[in-house]
Amino acid sequence: MYDDRRIAIGAVGAFLLLIGLLLPTYTTDWTSWLYENIEWSLQSNDSGRLMITALSYISWYLMTFLFIYLGGMVLANIFARDHSSLLYQGLFVLIVLGSVYAFNELYNEHYSYLIHLLVLSILLFLQNFIPQQKYFYIMYIVILAFILFSVQWLNLIPGMTKFGFGSDDFAVSIKLADEYLTDHILFNTLSTILFGVFFVIAIIVTTILHLYSKQVMISRQFQEQTQELKETRGALIETNVYKEIHSLVHDLKTPLVTVEGLLSLLAMKIQDTKSQAYFHKINGSIEKMKDMVSEILYEETKRALHVQELINYVVSHISLDDPNIDLKVKVEDDLPMVRVNKIRMSRAISNVVENAILSLQGEGGEVNVRCQESDEGVLITVQDDGMGIDAAYLEDIWEEGFSTKDSSGIGLPFVKNVIHQHGGTVQIESEPQVYTRVDMFIPFQSKEDNKDDSRH
Amino acid sequence: MKKYSLAAFLLFLCVGVMLVNQRTSEGEKMNTWPNLPAPIGEAPMLITSAGQATEGKVFSFITKDLHLEGDYRPRALASDLYDYSTLVIVAGYSPHGLNQTYRSIKEEKKRVHRLLHEAERSSIPTILIHMGGAARDDEITWSIMEESMHHLDYVIGFREMKQKKELVKLADDYDVPVTLVDEMEDLRTPFNSVFR
């Protein structure tokens, strides 16, 4: 897949290069017009016509070299994607200079290499300031066109001839005609001005694009920070709510003790069998409530529990509204008991199951919850065939505050925390658009732990 | 900093090549004939191009300014020479100019060679003008000049030229007087001396 893409990019680059190299073959009418116009300007003693011919000459070479430079850039991109790397820059320079050499050989031309050394030098410098964003190639082409257009005017400055500029056929002819018509005054002046003006435009355009991109980046960062702040505020409110619930639950303990005390008084006063049975049932419920309050208030409160009972408790708290989502639960028979904080552990498992359901929302699919014995413990596996998680995020999802769904990002860290508190491990595996699997391992209750300390 | 290193290297290379080019084209000052001591040619003259560059056309306008009688025929053949008393060859290879004639450089060189032979056979004085200077000192233009030298009676060129030394030495070998000038305007005096 990756190789196919590289081949396609390579073909585009080679095609662009070929267009540049073969352009003179398909534009013979244009070049004839240029040649005839130089002679006509001499014949009619018309320096204005010579100036128009010079503009046309610059445009003709601009088109040719634009294709060659773009082809070179695309080809160099196959081997090195980073435009600031030496490998990319070196390849780009080699391809462009090689193509200019091929162009000169093919058409017996003597186009000055100095122009290209200068264009490449300016381009490699300025490209570091072109923002690597959506419209990078359009911006690159615009700046390249300005640089090519400006630097080529050096070919038409007669004073630069002795340095090696303007050695191609048309440039020599235009300069000779200019010497005859204006004694070099016209082209020494205008070519210098046009070179300077377009060069400054190229610099200004690059600077504007660079500043604009910086501004866009800053406003994007600001948006991200605002969003982060909003999420943190949400999480803080959530934490405060939990704190209030915690203190409310704590306050439940006092009336429960009162009810328990009064019930024991009633049990002593009313001795008939039927009432005693009711008192016993009420007392059992009070004990259960006390256990639950303890588990909510104290993380370390654990009790021995059948896995089936734990899973039933989890499933009873899950609301499944989407008929297209199929929740399948399978618990291996005769699993030994686990020693857990029922409330917290069931909340942790619920979080994982709810995440799986959430990933299927709208599209439907299957969520499988399996419990099986594995190496002195129970392995609870929750698997869904939803959108999956990108490999790049698999490490980050355990971080508090990280979320790919604009949620508070505290669910999975809570799961990890609870499982670790129970001496277990949790692992996640995912393939985007295929599946996500969470494996939670909880060790079985050991003999030393047999003493139930669920009551505080 | 690494990302700017190649750009800086190319810039230095560019400046280096520019300085080398300047030294090569200017070089040491050489003494050549300022003009001919006595006229060798007579009007009318046939001006033709060797290489089909624009220089031929430009030079024909200079001769007009000098009120010298002659015709500019860029593709003149040996058979056209019978009507003229002097042959002026303006050397300069132009790939685009040659494309207009649908001729190859080989055919162009053959045409010039025949013209030179005919001029020598008819004892017509032959003058070679090279007005491209440093901008047109390519190998093909130089080969045209080199191959023509032994047929020539006078050479006028530009001082700013890569093969300046070789040109003077070659002309010396064949006893051909050479005048090298600084700019186009300076061509007029030595060329005038051919006729007046």
Boltz contact constraints between the chains, C-beta under 6 A:
constraints:
  - contact:
      token1: [A, 31]
      token2: [B, 96]
      max_distance: 6.0
  - contact:
      token1: [A, 35]
      token2: [B, 96]
      max_distance: 6.0
  - contact:
      token1: [A, 38]
      token2: [B, 54]
      max_distance: 6.0
  - contact:
      token1: [A, 39]
      token2: [B, 57]
      max_distance: 6.0
  - contact:
      token1: [A, 42]
      token2: [B, 57]
      max_distance: 6.0
  - contact:
      token1: [A, 84]
      token2: [B, 3]
      max_distance: 6.0
  - contact:
      token1: [A, 89]
      token2: [B, 6]
      max_distance: 6.0
  - contact:
      token1: [A, 107]
      token2: [B, 95]
      max_distance: 6.0
  - contact:
      token1: [A, 108]
      token2: [B, 95]
      max_distance: 6.0
  - contact:
      token1: [A, 110]
      token2: [B, 138]
      max_distance: 6.0
  - contact:
      token1: [A, 114]
      token2: [B, 14]
      max_distance: 6.0
  - contact:
      token1: [A, 114]
      token2: [B, 17]
      max_distance: 6.0
  - contact:
      token1: [A, 117]
      token2: [B, 10]
      max_distance: 6.0
  - contact:
      token1: [A, 117]
      token2: [B, 13]
      max_distance: 6.0
  - contact:
      token1: [A, 117]
      token2: [B, 14]
      max_distance: 6.0
  - contact:
      token1: [A, 118]
      token2: [B, 14]
      max_distance: 6.0
  - contact:
      token1: [A, 120]
      token2: [B, 10]
      max_distance: 6.0
  - contact:
      token1: [A, 121]
      token2: [B, 7]
      max_distance: 6.0
  - contact:
      token1: [A, 121]
      token2: [B, 10]
      max_distance: 6.0
  - contact:
      token1: [A, 121]
      token2: [B, 11]
      max_distance: 6.0
  - contact:
      token1: [A, 124]
      token2: [B, 6]
      max_distance: 6.0
  - contact:
      token1: [A, 124]
      token2: [B, 7]
      max_distance: 6.0
  - contact:
      token1: [A, 125]
      token2: [B, 7]
      max_distance: 6.0
  - contact:
      token1: [A, 128]
      token2: [B, 3]
      max_distance: 6.0
  - contact:
      token1: [A, 161]
      token2: [B, 134]
      max_distance: 6.0
  - contact:
      token1: [A, 161]
      token2: [B, 135]
      max_distance: 6.0
  - contact:
      token1: [A, 162]
      token2: [B, 22]
      max_distance: 6.0
  - contact:
      token1: [A, 162]
      token2: [B, 25]
      max_distance: 6.0
  - contact:
      token1: [A, 162]
      token2: [B, 134]
      max_distance: 6.0
  - contact:
      token1: [A, 162]
      token2: [B, 160]
      max_distance: 6.0
  - contact:
      token1: [A, 163]
      token2: [B, 18]
      max_distance: 6.0
  - contact:
      token1: [A, 163]
      token2: [B, 21]
      max_distance: 6.0
  - contact:
      token1: [A, 163]
      token2: [B, 22]
      max_distance: 6.0
  - contact:
      token1: [A, 164]
      token2: [B, 21]
      max_distance: 6.0
  - contact:
      token1: [A, 167]
      token2: [B, 135]
      max_distance: 6.0
  - contact:
      token1: [A, 169]
      token2: [B, 94]
      max_distance: 6.0
  - contact:
      token1: [A, 169]
      token2: [B, 95]
      max_distance: 6.0
  - contact:
      token1: [A, 169]
      token2: [B, 96]
      max_distance: 6.0
  - contact:
      token1: [A, 172]
      token2: [B, 132]
      max_distance: 6.0
  - contact:
      token1: [A, 172]
      token2: [B, 135]
      max_distance: 6.0
  - contact:
      token1: [A, 172]
      token2: [B, 136]
      max_distance: 6.0
  - contact:
      token1: [A, 173]
      token2: [B, 54]
      max_distance: 6.0
  - contact:
      token1: [A, 176]
      token2: [B, 54]
      max_distance: 6.0
  - contact:
      token1: [A, 176]
      token2: [B, 55]
      max_distance: 6.0
  - contact:
      token1: [A, 176]
      token2: [B, 58]
      max_distance: 6.0
  - contact:
      token1: [A, 179]
      token2: [B, 184]
      max_distance: 6.0
  - contact:
      token1: [A, 180]
      token2: [B, 58]
      max_distance: 6.0
